[in-house]
Amino acid sequence: MLEELKRRVYQANLALVKAGLVILTWGNVSEKDDETGYIVIKPSGVLYDKMKESDMVVVDLNGKVIEGNLNPSSDTPTHIEMYKAHPGIKAIVHTHSFHATARSQSGLPLPCYGTTHADSFKGEVPVTRKLTKEEVENDYEKNTGKVINECLTGVKDIYACPGIFVNNHGPFTWGENAFKAVENALILEYICALAMESKAINPHLGEIDKFLEDKHYYRKHGKDKYYGQKEER
């Protein structure tokens, strides 16, 4: 079942490697099927160059394996908590990409310094609070999802800023499908690198003017957007 979804999730996981967002087995992509509510996700600890499409694991929203012979990603409970809290999220990516993970470990959000950021992420990219000792020792991965959801409380447009930093850990991004979630992970990594370099050049750098930020975001995402073509090419 869900063969097309498994194919897409498999290819999206390989896209993480091609984009340079993961090394070893440090990353995962999942996507949720709207009809069944099942999630397809990468298996845990399997090297990307050894992984096959048939290795993708199907789980339900309780974490029960529905299809697959391998253990699902250890981050599956995090993905599940996010899907349950935000029905608009269709796919999730977690990586330990260099610059976005450095930002996560810093415990600081990412302000919007320029138009490259504003083209895809509206405003600052948030960072979660630290997990408590009890949260780490009991249901760690599930609680990681819960602190993400806590940080996103009150967010009306989940896609206005499709990413977050988990404090001391790494980035999570999401999208309308697996490939869009990977694209957002790539953008997040890039704008983190830009921010680090920009601050090194100008330690007194301030955030982008709000009117310029709005212009760049809404020309691509607003109801009157005009960037790109009317039809996908």
C-alpha positions in Angstrom: 0.0 0.0 0.0 1.0 3.7 -0.4 3.6 2.7 -3.0 3.7 6.2 -4.6 4.1 7.8 -1.2 6.9 5.5 -0.3 8.6 6.2 -3.6 8.4 10.0 -2.9 9.7 9.7 0.6 12.6 7.5 -0.5 13.6 10.0 -3.2 13.2 12.9 -0.8 15.5 11.2 1.7 18.1 10.8 -1.1 17.7 14.4 -2.0 18.9 15.3 1.5 22.2 13.6 0.6 22.5 15.2 -2.8 21.9 18.7 -1.2 24.6 18.1 1.3 22.2 18.4 4.3 23.1 15.0 5.9 26.1 12.8 6.6 26.1 9.2 7.7 22.5 8.5 8.8 21.8 11.8 10.4 18.5 12.9 8.9 15.0 11.8 7.9 12.0 12.7 5.8 8.4 11.7 6.4 5.1 12.4 4.6 1.5 11.8 5.8 -1.2 10.3 3.6 -4.4 12.3 4.0 -6.7 9.4 3.2 -5.4 6.9 5.7 -3.6 9.2 8.1 -0.6 6.9 7.9 2.9 8.2 7.8 5.8 7.0 5.6 9.2 7.6 7.1 12.9 6.6 6.7 14.0 3.5 8.6 16.3 4.1 11.6 20.1 4.0 11.2 20.2 2.8 7.6 22.9 4.2 5.4 21.5 6.2 2.5 23.6 4.4 -0.1 22.3 1.1 1.2 18.7 2.1 1.6 16.0 0.9 -0.8 12.5 2.2 -1.6 11.0 -0.9 -0.1 12.8 -0.1 3.2 10.4 2.9 3.9 8.3 2.2 7.0 4.5 3.0 7.2 3.3 3.8 10.7 0.0 5.1 12.1 -0.4 8.2 14.4 0.1 5.9 17.4 3.5 4.9 16.1 2.4 1.3 15.3 4.2 -0.1 12.3 1.6 -0.9 9.6 4.0 -1.9 6.9 7.8 -2.5 6.7 10.4 -4.9 8.1 12.7 -2.3 9.6 12.4 0.0 12.6 11.2 3.4 11.7 13.3 6.5 12.4 14.0 7.1 16.1 12.5 10.6 15.5 9.1 9.1 14.5 7.4 10.2 17.7 8.5 13.8 17.1 7.0 13.7 13.6 3.8 12.2 14.9 3.4 14.9 17.6 3.8 17.6 14.9 1.4 16.0 12.5 -1.2 15.6 15.2 -1.0 19.2 16.4 -0.8 20.7 12.9 -3.1 19.1 10.3 -1.8 21.5 7.7 1.7 19.9 7.8 1.9 17.2 5.2 5.7 16.4 5.3 8.5 16.8 7.8 12.3 16.9 7.4 14.9 16.7 10.2 18.6 17.1 9.6 21.8 17.9 11.3 23.0 20.2 8.5 26.0 22.3 9.6 24.9 25.9 9.9 21.2 25.2 10.9 22.4 22.9 13.6 25.0 25.4 14.8 22.1 27.9 15.1 20.0 25.3 17.0 22.9 24.7 19.4 23.3 28.4 20.0 19.8 28.5 21.4 19.0 31.6 19.4 16.3 32.3 16.8 17.3 33.5 13.3 16.3 37.1 12.6 15.5 38.1 9.1 18.5 40.0 7.9 17.8 40.2 4.2 15.6 39.4 1.2 16.9 35.8 0.7 15.5 34.9 4.0 12.3 36.9 3.4 11.6 35.2 0.1 10.7 32.0 2.0 10.6 32.5 5.7 8.3 35.3 7.1 10.1 36.9 10.1 12.5 35.2 12.4 12.9 31.5 12.6 12.1 30.5 16.2 14.0 28.3 18.6 12.3 26.0 21.2 13.0 26.1 24.9 15.4 23.5 26.3 13.9 20.2 27.3 13.9 19.5 31.0 15.8 16.5 32.5 12.4 14.7 33.0 11.4 15.3 29.4 14.7 13.9 28.1 14.6 10.8 30.3 10.9 10.0 29.6 9.6 9.9 26.1 12.4 12.1 24.7 11.5 12.1 21.1 7.8 12.6 21.8 8.6 15.5 24.1 10.8 17.0 21.4 7.7 17.2 19.3 5.8 18.7 22.1 8.3 21.5 22.7 8.1 22.2 19.0 4.3 22.4 19.1 4.6 24.6 22.3 6.8 27.0 20.4 4.4 27.2 17.5 1.3 27.8 19.7 -0.8 30.6 18.3 0.8 30.4 14.8 -2.0 30.9 12.3 -0.1 30.2 9.1 2.1 27.2 9.6 3.8 27.8 6.2 4.7 31.4 6.7 7.8 30.2 8.5 8.2 26.5 7.7 11.0 25.7 10.0 12.2 25.7 13.6 15.3 25.1 15.7 15.2 22.6 18.5 17.4 24.0 21.2 20.7 22.1 21.6 19.6 19.7 18.8 18.9 20.7 15.2 16.4 22.0 12.6 13.0 20.7 11.6 11.3 21.9 8.5 7.9 21.0 6.9 6.1 21.4 3.6 3.1 20.5 1.5 5.0 17.4 0.4 8.3 15.6 1.0 10.2 17.5 -1.7 8.9 20.9 -0.5 10.0 20.1 3.1 13.5 19.2 1.7 13.5 22.4 -0.2 12.7 24.3 3.0 15.5 22.5 4.8 17.9 23.6 2.1 16.8 27.2 2.3 17.0 27.2 6.1 20.6 25.9 5.9 21.5 28.6 3.3 20.0 31.5 5.2 21.7 30.3 8.4 25.0 30.4 6.6 24.3 33.8 5.2 23.4 35.1 8.6 26.6 33.8 10.1 28.7 35.3 7.4 26.8 38.7 7.4 27.3 39.0 11.2 31.0 38.2 10.8 31.3 41.1 8.3 29.1 43.5 10.2 28.7 42.6 13.9 26.2 45.5 14.2 23.9 44.2 11.5 20.3 44.9 12.1 17.2 43.2 10.8 15.7 44.0 7.4 13.2 46.8 7.1 9.7 45.5 7.6 8.4 47.0 4.3 11.2 45.3 2.3 10.6 42.0 4.2 6.9 42.1 3.4 7.5 43.0 -0.2 9.7 39.9 -0.8 7.6 37.5 1.1 4.2 38.5 -0.4 5.4 38.8 -3.9 6.0 35.1 -3.8 3.3 34.0 -1.3 0.6 36.6 -1.0 -2.8 36.5 -2.7 -1.4 39.0 -5.3 1.9 37.2 -5.8 3.6 37.8 -9.1 6.9 35.9 -8.8 7.3 32.9 -11.2 4.8 31.5 -13.7 1.1 30.8 -13.5 1.8 27.2 -14.2 4.5 25.0 -12.9 7.4 24.5 -15.4 
